[in-house]
Amino acid sequence: MSHNSDQPDLRRRDFIGKTVLAAGAASIAPGVMLTMANAGSDEGVSSKVRWGMLIDTNKCADGCSACVAACNQENGIDLIERPAGQSDAMWDAQRPQWVRKVKLKDNLTGEITNLPMMCQHCEHPPCVDVCPTGASFKRADGLVLVDRHTCIGCRYCMMACPYKARSFIHQDVASQRTGTPRGKGCVESCTLCVQRLDAGDQTTACQDACNREGHQAILFGDLKNPDSEIARALKAYHSRQIRADLELNTGVRYTNI
């Protein structure tokens, strides 16, 4: 029987998932379980949809961090407290960041471009390729996620990600939101607000925050629906992938860079 080396062994992942569930889900706080909506399963999602994002860097305002703050609040990242006595450098290196503001400078013209950087939700995600347990996986609708039950914290995915989009949780997570469970020893990254999508919403927290600020730099939607606003915008405007040379076919695209 032929084996596709570009894809994880689904039977092995299924076995691991069932074994973990049979042993009992890991409890990380009273009433909080380390589950991810539809994790490891295509139930409720379809390959007819591919969620993605288009970011207009001309509209991304210098000094604005509304998208970062909204992401932190939506996913409970703002609930992590800085360990007592930890230096500024260590805190900056270890604190989780699902979205970070990046400045690009054109060495020829000196022009500065601002953009938010997050998981790019690749069609061919390197993080999935290197994960030894199948914890990093891609759903049928294009979302690249992490199953906290099977993540062993090896951080191979962090080394493989060309966008530095993943974070490792170094300390205990005492307070968190039940819709976005998080735990020490796990790797995590932007999920394009999977908890909202699975609840029937079709916007992300960062998009909503950007719109409230009046910038409207972030457009989210179904890339495969020709009638969606994002699909029409991608046809109307030239957009680029970050590190297009890697041929990952990212779900996040940028204009005016």
C-alpha positions as CSV (number, residue, x, y, z in Angstrom):
1,M,0.0,0.0,0.0
2,S,1.4,3.4,-0.9
3,H,2.0,5.9,1.8
4,N,2.0,9.7,1.3
5,S,5.0,11.0,3.3
6,D,3.6,14.6,3.2
7,Q,0.8,13.7,5.5
8,P,0.8,12.5,9.1
9,D,-0.3,8.9,9.7
10,L,-4.0,9.4,10.4
11,R,-4.4,5.9,11.9
12,R,-1.7,6.6,14.4
13,R,-3.2,9.9,15.3
14,D,-6.6,8.3,15.7
15,F,-5.1,5.6,18.0
16,I,-3.3,8.2,20.1
17,G,-6.4,10.3,20.4
18,K,-8.5,7.4,21.5
19,T,-5.9,6.3,24.0
20,V,-5.7,9.7,25.6
21,L,-9.4,10.0,25.8
22,A,-9.8,6.6,27.3
23,A,-7.2,7.5,29.9
24,G,-9.1,10.6,30.8
25,A,-8.7,14.2,29.6
26,A,-6.0,16.2,31.4
27,S,-7.5,18.7,33.8
28,I,-5.5,21.9,34.1
29,A,-7.9,23.9,36.2
30,P,-11.2,23.3,38.0
31,G,-13.8,22.8,35.3
32,V,-11.3,23.4,32.4
33,M,-10.3,20.6,30.1
34,L,-7.5,20.7,27.5
35,T,-9.8,20.2,24.5
36,M,-10.0,22.0,21.2
37,A,-13.3,22.3,19.3
38,N,-13.3,19.5,16.6
39,A,-9.7,18.7,17.4
40,G,-8.4,15.9,15.4
41,S,-11.7,15.4,13.5
42,D,-13.3,16.8,10.5
43,E,-16.8,16.4,12.0
44,G,-18.7,19.6,11.5
45,V,-16.2,21.1,9.1
46,S,-15.9,20.7,5.3
47,S,-13.2,21.0,2.7
48,K,-15.6,23.1,0.7
49,V,-14.6,26.0,2.9
50,R,-11.1,27.4,3.5
51,W,-10.9,30.2,6.0
52,G,-8.4,32.9,5.4
53,M,-7.5,36.5,5.9
54,L,-6.4,39.5,3.7
55,I,-4.6,42.3,5.4
56,D,-4.2,45.7,3.8
57,T,-0.9,47.1,5.1
58,N,-1.7,50.6,3.9
59,K,-4.5,50.6,6.5
60,C,-2.5,49.1,9.3
61,A,-1.8,52.0,11.5
62,D,1.6,52.6,13.1
63,G,1.4,52.4,16.9
64,C,-2.0,50.6,16.8
65,S,-2.1,47.3,18.7
66,A,-5.9,46.9,18.8
67,C,-5.7,43.5,17.0
68,V,-3.1,42.2,19.4
69,A,-5.1,43.3,22.5
70,A,-8.3,41.8,21.1
71,C,-6.6,38.5,20.4
72,N,-5.2,38.4,23.9
73,Q,-8.5,39.1,25.5
74,E,-10.5,36.6,23.2
75,N,-8.1,33.8,23.9
76,G,-7.2,34.5,27.5
77,I,-3.6,35.3,26.8
78,D,-3.9,38.5,28.8
79,L,-4.7,36.3,31.9
80,I,-1.1,35.0,32.1
81,E,0.8,36.9,34.8
82,R,4.4,37.7,34.6
83,P,6.4,35.5,37.0
84,A,7.8,37.3,40.0
85,G,11.3,38.5,39.5
86,Q,11.5,37.6,35.8
87,S,13.6,40.0,33.8
88,D,12.1,42.1,31.0
89,A,14.2,40.3,28.4
90,M,13.0,36.8,29.7
91,W,9.4,37.9,29.8
92,D,9.5,39.3,26.3
93,A,11.1,36.1,25.1
94,Q,8.7,33.7,26.9
95,R,5.3,35.4,27.0
96,P,2.8,34.0,24.5
97,Q,2.1,36.0,21.4
98,W,-0.4,34.8,18.9
99,V,-0.4,38.1,17.0
100,R,2.5,40.6,16.9
101,K,2.9,43.8,15.1
102,V,5.9,43.8,12.7
103,K,7.6,46.7,10.9
104,L,9.2,46.1,7.5
105,K,11.7,48.6,6.1
106,D,12.5,49.0,2.4
107,N,16.3,49.3,2.4
108,L,16.2,51.3,-0.8
109,T,13.4,53.8,-0.1
110,G,13.3,53.7,3.6
111,E,9.6,53.2,3.5
112,I,8.1,51.5,6.6
113,T,5.3,49.0,6.4
114,N,3.3,47.9,9.4
115,L,1.5,44.5,9.5
116,P,0.2,42.0,12.0
117,M,2.0,38.6,11.9
118,M,0.3,35.4,13.1
119,C,0.0,31.8,12.1
120,Q,-0.4,31.8,8.3
121,H,-2.6,28.7,8.2
122,C,-0.6,27.1,5.4
123,E,-2.1,24.6,3.0
124,H,1.2,22.7,3.4
125,P,2.1,23.5,7.0
126,P,5.7,22.7,8.1
127,C,4.6,22.4,11.7
128,V,2.3,19.5,10.8
129,D,5.1,17.7,8.9
130,V,7.5,17.7,11.8
131,C,5.1,17.0,14.7
132,P,5.9,13.5,16.0
133,T,2.5,12.9,17.7
134,G,0.1,14.4,15.2
135,A,-0.8,17.2,17.7
136,S,-0.2,19.8,15.0
137,F,-2.8,19.2,12.4
138,K,-4.8,20.9,9.6
139,R,-8.5,20.7,9.6
140,A,-10.6,20.2,6.5
141,D,-11.5,23.9,6.4
142,G,-7.8,24.9,6.4
143,L,-7.3,25.8,10.0
144,V,-3.9,24.7,11.4
145,L,-4.4,23.8,15.1
146,V,-2.8,22.1,18.1
147,D,-4.4,19.2,20.0
148,R,-3.3,19.9,23.6
149,H,-4.0,16.2,24.5
150,T,-1.2,14.9,22.3
151,C,1.2,17.9,22.3
152,I,4.3,16.7,24.2
153,G,6.0,20.1,24.1
154,C,8.9,19.1,21.9
155,R,8.7,22.4,20.1
156,Y,9.8,21.0,16.7
157,C,6.8,22.9,15.2
158,M,8.2,26.1,16.6
159,M,11.5,25.5,14.9
160,A,9.8,24.5,11.6
161,C,7.5,27.6,11.4
162,P,9.1,30.2,9.2
163,Y,6.8,32.9,10.6
164,K,7.8,32.4,14.3
165,A,4.1,32.2,14.9
166,R,4.0,29.7,17.7
167,S,4.4,30.1,21.5
168,F,5.3,27.7,24.2
169,I,3.6,27.9,27.6
170,H,6.4,27.9,30.2
171,Q,4.4,28.5,33.4
172,D,1.2,27.3,35.0
173,V,-2.0,28.8,33.6
174,A,-4.2,29.5,36.6
175,S,-6.8,31.6,34.9
176,Q,-8.2,31.0,31.4
177,R,-11.3,31.1,29.3
178,T,-13.1,27.8,28.9
179,G,-13.6,28.3,25.2
180,T,-9.9,28.6,24.6
181,P,-8.2,26.1,26.9
182,R,-4.4,26.5,27.4
183,G,-1.9,24.7,29.5
184,K,1.8,24.6,30.6
185,G,4.0,22.5,28.4
186,C,1.9,23.0,25.2
187,V,2.6,24.9,22.1
188,E,-0.1,27.2,20.7
189,S,-0.7,29.8,18.0
190,C,-3.4,31.8,16.3
191,T,-6.5,29.6,15.5
192,L,-8.4,32.3,13.4
193,C,-10.8,32.2,16.4
194,V,-11.9,28.6,15.8
195,Q,-14.1,28.8,18.8
196,R,-16.1,31.6,17.2
197,L,-16.3,29.8,13.8
198,D,-17.5,26.6,15.4
199,A,-20.2,28.6,17.2
200,G,-21.5,30.0,13.9
201,D,-19.7,33.4,13.9
202,Q,-17.8,34.4,10.8
203,T,-15.5,37.1,12.1
204,T,-12.3,37.1,14.1
205,A,-11.6,39.2,17.2
206,C,-8.7,41.0,15.5
207,Q,-10.9,41.9,12.5
208,D,-13.6,43.2,14.8
209,A,-11.1,45.3,16.8
210,C,-9.5,46.7,13.7
211,N,-12.9,47.7,12.3
212,R,-13.9,49.4,15.6
213,E,-10.7,51.5,15.4
214,G,-11.8,52.6,11.9
215,H,-8.9,51.1,10.1
216,Q,-10.6,48.1,8.4
217,A,-7.2,46.6,7.5
218,I,-8.3,43.0,8.2
219,L,-10.7,41.1,6.0
220,F,-11.6,37.5,7.0
221,G,-13.7,35.0,5.2
222,D,-14.1,31.9,3.0
223,L,-11.4,31.8,0.3
224,K,-13.3,29.2,-1.7
225,N,-16.6,31.1,-1.9
226,P,-16.4,33.2,-5.0
227,D,-19.1,35.5,-3.7
228,S,-17.4,36.2,-0.4
229,E,-15.9,39.6,0.2
230,I,-12.4,38.3,0.7
231,A,-12.5,36.2,-2.5
232,R,-13.7,39.3,-4.5
233,A,-10.9,41.4,-2.9
234,L,-8.2,38.8,-3.7
235,K,-9.3,39.0,-7.4
236,A,-9.4,42.8,-7.4
237,Y,-6.1,43.5,-5.7
238,H,-2.6,42.2,-6.0
239,S,-1.7,40.3,-2.8
240,R,1.4,38.5,-1.6
241,Q,2.3,35.7,0.7
242,I,5.1,36.1,3.3
243,R,7.9,33.8,2.2
244,A,6.1,32.9,-1.0
245,D,9.3,31.1,-2.1
246,L,8.4,28.3,0.4
247,E,5.3,27.5,-1.7
248,L,3.2,26.9,1.4
249,N,0.1,28.5,-0.1
250,T,-0.8,30.5,3.0
251,G,-4.3,31.3,4.1
252,V,-3.2,34.8,5.2
253,R,-2.3,37.2,2.4
254,Y,-1.1,40.9,2.4
255,T,-1.6,43.8,0.1
256,N,0.7,46.7,-0.5
257,I,3.9,45.1,0.6
